[in-house]
Amino acid sequence: MTAVTAPAVRDGLHQWQQALRAQFPIITGHPELAYLDSAATAQKPRAVLDAVQTYLTTGNANSARGTYTWANRTTELVERTRERVSRFLGDDRPECSAVHFTSGATEGLRTIARDWLPGFLRDGDEIVVPDADHRANIEPWLEAQRLLAGAGVRVRVVPMPYQRSSGDYDHRALAERAGPRTRFVAATHVHHVYGGDMNVHRLRGAVGPDAVICLDAAQSVGHLPVSVAELDVDFVVFSGHKALALPGSGAVWARQERGPAFAPGGWSGTPNTVGIASLEAALDWLEAAGVERIERWTAGLAARLTDGLRRLEAYEVLGCPLSLAADSTVQRRQGIVTLRHRAVESGDLGFVLFSHGFMVRSDNHCQGDAGEKTGSVRVSLHVYNTVEEIDRLLSVLASLS
Ligand code: PLP
């Protein structure tokens, strides 16, 4: 396992990162603060703010409803952004897929559970639910199970197995648990607490060619390359606001090959055109910045933090305690590190860290019941974060040991 060392990060990407960081007004405007909560929501680059301003001052109208220029331009924006999402997700056969805009990952997952899943499942089918992942990727499936039970259709929920040592899915145990009636698998690309890449490319082998795989990519889109062609999944769901776009934007990408076509029901009304304009600009910005380099940068910072924490007795890292190198074939840690002080409660630790300028997330992180319950603090990174911020954080954490 070759570690992504901080010096390599610094030497190879330092200038690239400095130029990108300079494009985030909220970051450069507050040099005394370090924003370490990007898994909750990400900051926006100037290009996204400008795209919103341009749209609202030069072409704001409703989409698919008018015959004048602004309305037509808005319709084009919406259709163009659908294609943008498809391309961003590495879809090499967009004619076989659909993109549906949502207000975020939660609504995306609920829409699949409410409008698609009931028409797909039959009495006696099984669904795999990742019950140590984010609640947004658990509750919709349990709700669908309850709704179907009310209609006399019994669906069995199979808990996704996890490896205790790393927090990764246990793909071998999943293969043993999955049978011919396992027709739907909900999974997460990057775990929002453990920070691990969940090796979802192994799911298809574990569950067979016919099961539908639904991927919650809330913590991966914009952080690392996401390729639906390589992952062989059927749904990808993400939040725009975690991918540098405005809150209230997000999308479901649906492959449309296994099971009925995904066509959310009901009158959906006016789309969030401003959010869609921001999403197009965010995806353009991310692609120009280079998502692979963003991954190398944030994984490098996370490795530096995990390695530093291993020297501090007072702390433990949730999930895998190792830095998990970016080119590991075992598992990769992305830009999320969740730590616990053995004696200081997470809310108190968050409060103390903020007194030093660090904005982190404390509490149970909306994790499902199978997750670890005791309070911890999550540090989550994006391209604007720096080696200096990590080193400063480590020295403050050391002073609290
Ligand atoms: N899934 C994961 C893995 C998340 O981390 C989050 C939010 O933190 C969500 C889903 C829900 O996203 P949103 O609140 O944007 O709908």
Boltz pocket constraint, residues with backbone or C-beta under 6 A from the ligand:
constraints:
  - pocket:
      binder: B
      contacts: [[A, 39], [A, 40], [A, 103], [A, 104], [A, 105], [A, 106], [A, 107], [A, 134], [A, 136], [A, 137], [A, 188], [A, 190], [A, 191], [A, 192], [A, 216], [A, 218], [A, 219], [A, 239]]
      max_distance: 6.0
